[in-house]
């Protein structure tokens, strides 16, 4: 188990997930006013005949996998 501590006062950090689309991770210290939100990003990609898009090392979709209409 890992208990994160506040960078401002050293108190325990409490993690909350706000169930939105996309979800937002929130970290709070109840001893002081320290607060941090970690928003998520949703990536959209085209569906291919393989069933999913393939990523390269740079996290880009290969052009050969894109279905042209």
C-alpha positions in Angstrom: 0.0 0.0 0.0 1.2 3.5 -0.8 0.0 6.6 1.1 0.9 9.8 -0.7 1.7 12.8 1.4 0.9 16.5 0.7 3.8 18.4 -0.8 2.6 21.5 1.1 2.0 20.3 4.7 3.0 16.5 4.8 -0.6 15.3 5.5 -2.2 12.4 3.9 -3.5 12.8 0.3 -7.0 11.6 -0.6 -7.7 10.4 -4.1 -11.2 10.8 -5.6 -12.3 9.9 -9.1 -15.0 12.2 -10.6 -17.1 9.9 -12.8 -17.5 12.1 -15.9 -16.6 11.4 -19.5 -13.6 11.4 -19.4 -13.0 10.7 -15.7 -11.1 13.2 -13.6 -8.7 12.1 -10.9 -8.7 14.6 -8.0 -6.1 14.6 -5.2 -6.8 16.6 -2.0 -5.2 17.2 1.4 -7.8 17.6 4.1 -5.2 19.3 6.5 -4.6 22.3 4.2 -5.9 23.7 1.0 -3.7 21.7 -1.4 -5.6 20.4 -4.4 -4.6 18.8 -7.8 -6.8 17.6 -10.7 -5.6 15.3 -13.4 -7.8 15.5 -16.4 -7.8 12.6 -18.9 -7.8 12.9 -22.7 -10.0 10.8 -24.9 -8.3 9.8 -28.2 -10.6 9.0 -31.2 -9.3 6.7 -33.9 -10.8 5.1 -37.0 -12.0 1.5 -36.8 -10.1 -0.8 -39.2 -10.9 -4.2 -40.6 -8.5 -5.7 -38.0 -10.9 -4.5 -35.3 -8.7 -1.8 -33.9 -6.1 0.7 -35.0 -2.5 -0.1 -34.6 -0.2 2.5 -32.9 3.4 3.1 -33.8 6.1 4.0 -31.3 5.1 7.7 -31.6 1.4 6.7 -30.8 0.2 7.6 -34.3 -2.1 5.5 -36.4 -0.4 3.8 -39.4 -1.9 5.1 -42.7 -2.2 1.6 -44.0 -4.6 0.7 -41.3 -7.1 3.5 -42.1 -10.2 2.4 -44.1 -10.7 4.7 -47.1 -14.3 5.3 -48.3 
